[in-house]
Amino acid sequence: MEDCIGEPIPPIVELEEALRDGVALAKLTRVFAPELVPRIFQSPKLQFRHSDNIDRFFRFLRKVELPEVVCQKFIDLVLLIPG
């Protein structure tokens, strides 16, 4: 993921929290499907608009036709993180 987006991601123990805003996921999506990511919403405070970033990632997963079970695992990781 770091190689694709050209920047470091947090260590694994901090990764779940870092994925909550969807910025890294949107950047990753932009590498493979730039047409799905016209803009990336960034703000230091978590806001509802961050869900657009995550939605773009899930659109990408559907576009590449990943099995539904894989998509569900991402949903569990990204959307159901306690916080």
Secondary structure, 3 states (H helix, E strand, C coil): CHHHHCCCCCCHHHHHHHHCCCHHHHHHHHHHCHHHCCCCCCCCCCCCCHHHHHHHHHHHHHHCCCCHHHHHHHHHHHHCCCC
